[in-house]
Amino acid sequence: MNQGTTKIAFNIGGALIGAVLACVSIFGLIAQQNSVSQPQTYKSTITYGQ
């Protein structure tokens, strides 16, 4: 491949990797927000037989 083709290939590859990373980070943020919305109940006694 000549230099122009290599540059285009790197640009396309970088764009694809960036898009994948963006999707993973957005999914991670959504999963984190969903886990925060669940209420946590505090109990002073520890029960082991649930």
PDB file of N, CA, C, O and CB in Angstrom:
ATOM      1  N   MET A   1       0.849  -1.188   0.000  1.00  0.00           N
ATOM      2  CA  MET A   1       0.000   0.000   0.000  1.00  0.00           C
ATOM      3  C   MET A   1       0.888   1.243   0.000  1.00  0.00           C
ATOM      4  O   MET A   1       1.943   1.284   0.633  1.00  0.00           O
ATOM      5  CB  MET A   1      -0.962   0.003   1.230  1.00  0.00           C
ATOM      6  N   ASN A   2       0.432   2.229  -0.716  1.00  0.00           N
ATOM      7  CA  ASN A   2       1.188   3.471  -0.693  1.00  0.00           C
ATOM      8  C   ASN A   2       0.810   4.288   0.539  1.00  0.00           C
ATOM      9  O   ASN A   2      -0.041   3.877   1.329  1.00  0.00           O
ATOM     10  CB  ASN A   2       0.940   4.283  -1.979  1.00  0.00           C
ATOM     11  N   GLN A   3       1.448   5.444   0.698  1.00  0.00           N
ATOM     12  CA  GLN A   3       1.276   6.207   1.931  1.00  0.00           C
ATOM     13  C   GLN A   3      -0.150   6.747   2.076  1.00  0.00           C
ATOM     14  O   GLN A   3      -0.673   6.792   3.189  1.00  0.00           O
ATOM     15  CB  GLN A   3       2.273   7.360   1.972  1.00  0.00           C
ATOM     16  N   GLY A   4      -0.783   7.152   0.983  1.00  0.00           N
ATOM     17  CA  GLY A   4      -2.146   7.668   1.063  1.00  0.00           C
ATOM     18  C   GLY A   4      -3.142   6.611   1.488  1.00  0.00           C
ATOM     19  O   GLY A   4      -4.032   6.872   2.297  1.00  0.00           O
ATOM     20  N   THR A   5      -2.990   5.416   0.939  1.00  0.00           N
ATOM     21  CA  THR A   5      -3.902   4.325   1.293  1.00  0.00           C
ATOM     22  C   THR A   5      -3.721   3.924   2.752  1.00  0.00           C
ATOM     23  O   THR A   5      -4.692   3.628   3.448  1.00  0.00           O
ATOM     24  CB  THR A   5      -3.673   3.110   0.376  1.00  0.00           C
ATOM     25  N   THR A   6      -2.482   3.917   3.205  1.00  0.00           N
ATOM     26  CA  THR A   6      -2.218   3.574   4.604  1.00  0.00           C
ATOM     27  C   THR A   6      -2.850   4.606   5.532  1.00  0.00           C
ATOM     28  O   THR A   6      -3.417   4.253   6.566  1.00  0.00           O
ATOM     29  CB  THR A   6      -0.699   3.479   4.864  1.00  0.00           C
ATOM     30  N   LYS A   7      -2.751   5.887   5.159  1.00  0.00           N
ATOM     31  CA  LYS A   7      -3.324   6.941   5.996  1.00  0.00           C
ATOM     32  C   LYS A   7      -4.851   6.806   6.074  1.00  0.00           C
ATOM     33  O   LYS A   7      -5.440   6.989   7.139  1.00  0.00           O
ATOM     34  CB  LYS A   7      -2.937   8.332   5.445  1.00  0.00           C
ATOM     35  N   ILE A   8      -5.478   6.487   4.953  1.00  0.00           N
ATOM     36  CA  ILE A   8      -6.936   6.295   4.938  1.00  0.00           C
ATOM     37  C   ILE A   8      -7.319   5.087   5.792  1.00  0.00           C
ATOM     38  O   ILE A   8      -8.304   5.131   6.528  1.00  0.00           O
ATOM     39  CB  ILE A   8      -7.450   6.111   3.484  1.00  0.00           C
ATOM     40  N   ALA A   9      -6.547   4.017   5.692  1.00  0.00           N
ATOM     41  CA  ALA A   9      -6.845   2.813   6.476  1.00  0.00           C
ATOM     42  C   ALA A   9      -6.737   3.102   7.972  1.00  0.00           C
ATOM     43  O   ALA A   9      -7.572   2.649   8.755  1.00  0.00           O
ATOM     44  CB  ALA A   9      -5.892   1.664   6.088  1.00  0.00           C
ATOM     45  N   PHE A  10      -5.708   3.857   8.369  1.00  0.00           N
ATOM     46  CA  PHE A  10      -5.572   4.202   9.786  1.00  0.00           C
ATOM     47  C   PHE A  10      -6.708   5.111  10.241  1.00  0.00           C
ATOM     48  O   PHE A  10      -7.193   4.972  11.364  1.00  0.00           O
ATOM     49  CB  PHE A  10      -4.221   4.882  10.044  1.00  0.00           C
ATOM     50  N   ASN A  11      -7.138   6.032   9.393  1.00  0.00           N
ATOM     51  CA  ASN A  11      -8.245   6.914   9.760  1.00  0.00           C
ATOM     52  C   ASN A  11      -9.530   6.118   9.958  1.00  0.00           C
ATOM     53  O   ASN A  11     -10.263   6.348  10.920  1.00  0.00           O
ATOM     54  CB  ASN A  11      -8.450   7.992   8.688  1.00  0.00           C
ATOM     55  N   ILE A  12      -9.807   5.181   9.049  1.00  0.00           N
ATOM     56  CA  ILE A  12     -11.018   4.362   9.179  1.00  0.00           C
ATOM     57  C   ILE A  12     -10.925   3.468  10.415  1.00  0.00           C
ATOM     58  O   ILE A  12     -11.887   3.349  11.173  1.00  0.00           O
ATOM     59  CB  ILE A  12     -11.232   3.500   7.909  1.00  0.00           C
ATOM     60  N   GLY A  13      -9.776   2.849  10.611  1.00  0.00           N
ATOM     61  CA  GLY A  13      -9.587   1.990  11.786  1.00  0.00           C
ATOM     62  C   GLY A  13      -9.724   2.767  13.086  1.00  0.00           C
ATOM     63  O   GLY A  13     -10.353   2.292  14.031  1.00  0.00           O
ATOM     64  N   GLY A  14      -9.138   3.961  13.140  1.00  0.00           N
ATOM     65  CA  GLY A  14      -9.250   4.779  14.338  1.00  0.00           C
ATOM     66  C   GLY A  14     -10.678   5.216  14.603  1.00  0.00           C
ATOM     67  O   GLY A  14     -11.116   5.263  15.752  1.00  0.00           O
ATOM     68  N   ALA A  15     -11.412   5.538  13.527  1.00  0.00           N
ATOM     69  CA  ALA A  15     -12.808   5.934  13.696  1.00  0.00           C
ATOM     70  C   ALA A  15     -13.640   4.770  14.222  1.00  0.00           C
ATOM     71  O   ALA A  15     -14.492   4.958  15.090  1.00  0.00           O
ATOM     72  CB  ALA A  15     -13.388   6.441  12.369  1.00  0.00           C
ATOM     73  N   LEU A  16     -13.396   3.567  13.700  1.00  0.00           N
ATOM     74  CA  LEU A  16     -14.142   2.399  14.176  1.00  0.00           C
ATOM     75  C   LEU A  16     -13.831   2.093  15.637  1.00  0.00           C
ATOM     76  O   LEU A  16     -14.733   1.810  16.425  1.00  0.00           O
ATOM     77  CB  LEU A  16     -13.825   1.179  13.312  1.00  0.00           C
ATOM     78  N   ILE A  17     -12.547   2.152  15.994  1.00  0.00           N
ATOM     79  CA  ILE A  17     -12.176   1.897  17.396  1.00  0.00           C
ATOM     80  C   ILE A  17     -12.774   2.957  18.304  1.00  0.00           C
ATOM     81  O   ILE A  17     -13.237   2.640  19.399  1.00  0.00           O
ATOM     82  CB  ILE A  17     -10.641   1.863  17.561  1.00  0.00           C
ATOM     83  N   GLY A  18     -12.772   4.224  17.862  1.00  0.00           N
ATOM     84  CA  GLY A  18     -13.369   5.289  18.659  1.00  0.00           C
ATOM     85  C   GLY A  18     -14.859   5.094  18.841  1.00  0.00           C
ATOM     86  O   GLY A  18     -15.387   5.337  19.927  1.00  0.00           O
ATOM     87  N   ALA A  19     -15.548   4.658  17.796  1.00  0.00           N
ATOM     88  CA  ALA A  19     -16.986   4.431  17.901  1.00  0.00           C
ATOM     89  C   ALA A  19     -17.288   3.286  18.861  1.00  0.00           C
ATOM     90  O   ALA A  19     -18.238   3.361  19.641  1.00  0.00           O
ATOM     91  CB  ALA A  19     -17.582   4.135  16.521  1.00  0.00           C
ATOM     92  N   VAL A  20     -16.486   2.229  18.806  1.00  0.00           N
ATOM     93  CA  VAL A  20     -16.696   1.097  19.711  1.00  0.00           C
ATOM     94  C   VAL A  20     -16.466   1.529  21.158  1.00  0.00           C
ATOM     95  O   VAL A  20     -17.249   1.185  22.044  1.00  0.00           O
ATOM     96  CB  VAL A  20     -15.758  -0.077  19.344  1.00  0.00           C
ATOM     97  N   LEU A  21     -15.391   2.283  21.396  1.00  0.00           N
ATOM     98  CA  LEU A  21     -15.124   2.754  22.753  1.00  0.00           C
ATOM     99  C   LEU A  21     -16.229   3.679  23.251  1.00  0.00           C
ATOM    100  O   LEU A  21     -16.599   3.628  24.424  1.00  0.00           O
ATOM    101  CB  LEU A  21     -13.781   3.473  22.807  1.00  0.00           C
ATOM    102  N   ALA A  22     -16.758   4.521  22.368  1.00  0.00           N
ATOM    103  CA  ALA A  22     -17.849   5.415  22.758  1.00  0.00           C
ATOM    104  C   ALA A  22     -19.086   4.607  23.144  1.00  0.00           C
ATOM    105  O   ALA A  22     -19.740   4.921  24.138  1.00  0.00           O
ATOM    106  CB  ALA A  22     -18.184   6.395  21.612  1.00  0.00           C
ATOM    107  N   CYS A  23     -19.413   3.571  22.372  1.00  0.00           N
ATOM    108  CA  CYS A  23     -20.575   2.734  22.693  1.00  0.00           C
ATOM    109  C   CYS A  23     -20.381   2.018  24.027  1.00  0.00           C
ATOM    110  O   CYS A  23     -21.315   1.916  24.823  1.00  0.00           O
ATOM    111  CB  CYS A  23     -20.823   1.705  21.574  1.00  0.00           C
ATOM    112  N   VAL A  24     -19.176   1.526  24.269  1.00  0.00           N
ATOM    113  CA  VAL A  24     -18.914   0.825  25.529  1.00  0.00           C
ATOM    114  C   VAL A  24     -19.034   1.787  26.705  1.00  0.00           C
ATOM    115  O   VAL A  24     -19.599   1.424  27.737  1.00  0.00           O
ATOM    116  CB  VAL A  24     -17.513   0.174  25.510  1.00  0.00           C
ATOM    117  N   SER A  25     -18.514   3.007  26.573  1.00  0.00           N
ATOM    118  CA  SER A  25     -18.581   3.953  27.682  1.00  0.00           C
ATOM    119  C   SER A  25     -20.011   4.405  27.925  1.00  0.00           C
ATOM    120  O   SER A  25     -20.412   4.563  29.078  1.00  0.00           O
ATOM    121  CB  SER A  25     -17.688   5.160  27.411  1.00  0.00           C
ATOM    122  N   ILE A  26     -20.795   4.619  26.868  1.00  0.00           N
ATOM    123  CA  ILE A  26     -22.196   5.000  27.039  1.00  0.00           C
ATOM    124  C   ILE A  26     -22.969   3.880  27.716  1.00  0.00           C
ATOM    125  O   ILE A  26     -23.776   4.131  28.611  1.00  0.00           O
ATOM    126  CB  ILE A  26     -22.837   5.347  25.684  1.00  0.00           C
ATOM    127  N   PHE A  27     -22.725   2.642  27.292  1.00  0.00           N
ATOM    128  CA  PHE A  27     -23.403   1.508  27.924  1.00  0.00           C
ATOM    129  C   PHE A  27     -23.009   1.393  29.396  1.00  0.00           C
ATOM    130  O   PHE A  27     -23.847   1.083  30.242  1.00  0.00           O
ATOM    131  CB  PHE A  27     -23.071   0.200  27.180  1.00  0.00           C
ATOM    132  N   GLY A  28     -21.740   1.641  29.698  1.00  0.00           N
ATOM    133  CA  GLY A  28     -21.285   1.597  31.090  1.00  0.00           C
ATOM    134  C   GLY A  28     -21.954   2.659  31.937  1.00  0.00           C
ATOM    135  O   GLY A  28     -22.326   2.394  33.080  1.00  0.00           O
ATOM    136  N   LEU A  29     -22.114   3.863  31.394  1.00  0.00           N
ATOM    137  CA  LEU A  29     -22.781   4.934  32.134  1.00  0.00           C
ATOM    138  C   LEU A  29     -24.244   4.594  32.378  1.00  0.00           C
ATOM    139  O   LEU A  29     -24.764   4.841  33.466  1.00  0.00           O
ATOM    140  CB  LEU A  29     -22.667   6.262  31.377  1.00  0.00           C
ATOM    141  N   ILE A  30     -24.910   4.032  31.383  1.00  0.00           N
ATOM    142  CA  ILE A  30     -26.318   3.661  31.542  1.00  0.00           C
ATOM    143  C   ILE A  30     -26.452   2.570  32.597  1.00  0.00           C
ATOM    144  O   ILE A  30     -27.354   2.630  33.432  1.00  0.00           O
ATOM    145  CB  ILE A  30     -26.917   3.186  30.196  1.00  0.00           C
ATOM    146  N   ALA A  31     -25.574   1.580  32.572  1.00  0.00           N
ATOM    147  CA  ALA A  31     -25.635   0.506  33.556  1.00  0.00           C
ATOM    148  C   ALA A  31     -25.368   1.049  34.956  1.00  0.00           C
ATOM    149  O   ALA A  31     -25.998   0.611  35.919  1.00  0.00           O
ATOM    150  CB  ALA A  31     -24.626  -0.602  33.211  1.00  0.00           C
ATOM    151  N   GLN A  32     -24.451   1.990  35.077  1.00  0.00           N
ATOM    152  CA  GLN A  32     -24.149   2.570  36.385  1.00  0.00           C
ATOM    153  C   GLN A  32     -25.336   3.375  36.910  1.00  0.00           C
ATOM    154  O   GLN A  32     -25.656   3.302  38.096  1.00  0.00           O
ATOM    155  CB  GLN A  32     -22.902   3.461  36.301  1.00  0.00           C
ATOM    156  N   GLN A  33     -25.981   4.131  36.048  1.00  0.00           N
ATOM    157  CA  GLN A  33     -27.132   4.916  36.477  1.00  0.00           C
ATOM    158  C   GLN A  33     -28.287   4.009  36.893  1.00  0.00           C
ATOM    159  O   GLN A  33     -28.996   4.319  37.850  1.00  0.00           O
ATOM    160  CB  GLN A  33     -27.579   5.862  35.359  1.00  0.00           C
ATOM    161  N   ASN A  34     -28.485   2.910  36.199  1.00  0.00           N
ATOM    162  CA  ASN A  34     -29.564   1.988  36.553  1.00  0.00           C
ATOM    163  C   ASN A  34     -29.302   1.320  37.891  1.00  0.00           C
ATOM    164  O   ASN A  34     -30.240   1.056  38.643  1.00  0.00           O
ATOM    165  CB  ASN A  34     -29.738   0.930  35.470  1.00  0.00           C
ATOM    166  N   SER A  35     -28.045   1.044  38.198  1.00  0.00           N
ATOM    167  CA  SER A  35     -27.744   0.393  39.468  1.00  0.00           C
ATOM    168  C   SER A  35     -27.894   1.366  40.628  1.00  0.00           C
ATOM    169  O   SER A  35     -28.196   0.948  41.745  1.00  0.00           O
ATOM    170  CB  SER A  35     -26.332  -0.190  39.450  1.00  0.00           C
ATOM    171  N   VAL A  36     -27.690   2.658  40.383  1.00  0.00           N
ATOM    172  CA  VAL A  36     -27.815   3.643  41.456  1.00  0.00           C
ATOM    173  C   VAL A  36     -29.273   3.843  41.837  1.00  0.00           C
ATOM    174  O   VAL A  36     -29.569   4.135  42.995  1.00  0.00           O
ATOM    175  CB  VAL A  36     -27.191   4.978  41.037  1.00  0.00           C
ATOM    176  N   SER A  37     -30.191   3.694  40.886  1.00  0.00           N
ATOM    177  CA  SER A  37     -31.599   3.997  41.145  1.00  0.00           C
ATOM    178  C   SER A  37     -32.268   2.974  42.056  1.00  0.00           C
ATOM    179  O   SER A  37     -33.368   3.226  42.548  1.00  0.00           O
ATOM    180  CB  SER A  37     -32.352   4.077  39.843  1.00  0.00           C
ATOM    181  N   GLN A  38     -31.638   1.834  42.292  1.00  0.00           N
ATOM    182  CA  GLN A  38     -32.245   0.836  43.160  1.00  0.00           C
ATOM    183  C   GLN A  38     -32.049   1.251  44.619  1.00  0.00           C
ATOM    184  O   GLN A  38     -30.930   1.566  45.024  1.00  0.00           O
ATOM    185  CB  GLN A  38     -31.637  -0.570  42.898  1.00  0.00           C
ATOM    186  N   PRO A  39     -33.106   1.257  45.401  1.00  0.00           N
ATOM    187  CA  PRO A  39     -32.978   1.702  46.794  1.00  0.00           C
ATOM    188  C   PRO A  39     -32.189   0.711  47.636  1.00  0.00           C
ATOM    189  O   PRO A  39     -32.297  -0.503  47.464  1.00  0.00           O
ATOM    190  CB  PRO A  39     -34.353   1.913  47.410  1.00  0.00           C
ATOM    191  N   GLN A  40     -31.409   1.247  48.531  1.00  0.00           N
ATOM    192  CA  GLN A  40     -30.645   0.411  49.443  1.00  0.00           C
ATOM    193  C   GLN A  40     -31.262   0.528  50.822  1.00  0.00           C
ATOM    194  O   GLN A  40     -31.507   1.626  51.321  1.00  0.00           O
ATOM    195  CB  GLN A  40     -29.142   0.815  49.464  1.00  0.00           C
ATOM    196  N   THR A  41     -31.509  -0.614  51.424  1.00  0.00           N
ATOM    197  CA  THR A  41     -32.114  -0.599  52.757  1.00  0.00           C
ATOM    198  C   THR A  41     -31.041  -0.947  53.774  1.00  0.00           C
ATOM    199  O   THR A  41     -30.245  -1.866  53.582  1.00  0.00           O
ATOM    200  CB  THR A  41     -33.318  -1.595  52.851  1.00  0.00           C
ATOM    201  N   TYR A  42     -31.042  -0.196  54.846  1.00  0.00           N
ATOM    202  CA  TYR A  42     -30.057  -0.415  55.912  1.00  0.00           C
ATOM    203  C   TYR A  42     -30.700  -1.181  57.043  1.00  0.00           C
ATOM    204  O   TYR A  42     -31.766  -0.813  57.536  1.00  0.00           O
ATOM    205  CB  TYR A  42     -29.480   0.925  56.428  1.00  0.00           C
ATOM    206  N   LYS A  43     -30.038  -2.257  57.450  1.00  0.00           N
ATOM    207  CA  LYS A  43     -30.509  -3.044  58.593  1.00  0.00           C
ATOM    208  C   LYS A  43     -29.342  -3.195  59.558  1.00  0.00           C
ATOM    209  O   LYS A  43     -28.218  -3.505  59.162  1.00  0.00           O
ATOM    210  CB  LYS A  43     -31.066  -4.451  58.144  1.00  0.00           C
ATOM    211  N   SER A  44     -29.632  -2.973  60.811  1.00  0.00           N
ATOM    212  CA  SER A  44     -28.570  -3.048  61.791  1.00  0.00           C
ATOM    213  C   SER A  44     -28.208  -4.495  62.142  1.00  0.00           C
ATOM    214  O   SER A  44     -27.118  -4.755  62.650  1.00  0.00           O
ATOM    215  CB  SER A  44     -28.972  -2.298  63.037  1.00  0.00           C
ATOM    216  N   THR A  45     -29.118  -5.432  61.873  1.00  0.00           N
ATOM    217  CA  THR A  45     -28.830  -6.839  62.153  1.00  0.00           C
ATOM    218  C   THR A  45     -28.427  -7.534  60.855  1.00  0.00           C
ATOM    219  O   THR A  45     -28.982  -7.263  59.790  1.00  0.00           O
ATOM    220  CB  THR A  45     -30.062  -7.546  62.800  1.00  0.00           C
ATOM    221  N   ILE A  46     -27.473  -8.417  60.964  1.00  0.00           N
ATOM    222  CA  ILE A  46     -26.988  -9.157  59.810  1.00  0.00           C
ATOM    223  C   ILE A  46     -27.681 -10.512  59.788  1.00  0.00           C
ATOM    224  O   ILE A  46     -27.599 -11.271  60.754  1.00  0.00           O
ATOM    225  CB  ILE A  46     -25.437  -9.318  59.848  1.00  0.00           C
ATOM    226  N   THR A  47     -28.358 -10.815  58.697  1.00  0.00           N
ATOM    227  CA  THR A  47     -29.012 -12.121  58.572  1.00  0.00           C
ATOM    228  C   THR A  47     -28.273 -12.931  57.515  1.00  0.00           C
ATOM    229  O   THR A  47     -27.999 -12.437  56.421  1.00  0.00           O
ATOM    230  CB  THR A  47     -30.529 -11.969  58.202  1.00  0.00           C
ATOM    231  N   TYR A  48     -27.955 -14.167  57.847  1.00  0.00           N
ATOM    232  CA  TYR A  48     -27.182 -15.016  56.939  1.00  0.00           C
ATOM    233  C   TYR A  48     -28.039 -15.983  56.172  1.00  0.00           C
ATOM    234  O   TYR A  48     -27.617 -16.441  55.110  1.00  0.00           O
ATOM    235  CB  TYR A  48     -26.147 -15.775  57.697  1.00  0.00           C
ATOM    236  N   GLY A  49     -29.228 -16.325  56.649  1.00  0.00           N
ATOM    237  CA  GLY A  49     -30.029 -17.359  56.001  1.00  0.00           C
ATOM    238  C   GLY A  49     -31.084 -16.787  55.074  1.00  0.00           C
ATOM    239  O   GLY A  49     -32.279 -16.967  55.309  1.00  0.00           O
ATOM    240  N   GLN A  50     -30.667 -16.113  54.043  1.00  0.00           N
ATOM    241  CA  GLN A  50     -31.630 -15.544  53.109  1.00  0.00           C
ATOM    242  C   GLN A  50     -31.855 -16.518  51.994  1.00  0.00           C
ATOM    243  O   GLN A  50     -32.637 -16.244  51.083  1.00  0.00           O
ATOM    244  CB  GLN A  50     -31.154 -14.190  52.559  1.00  0.00           C
TER     245      GLN A  50
END
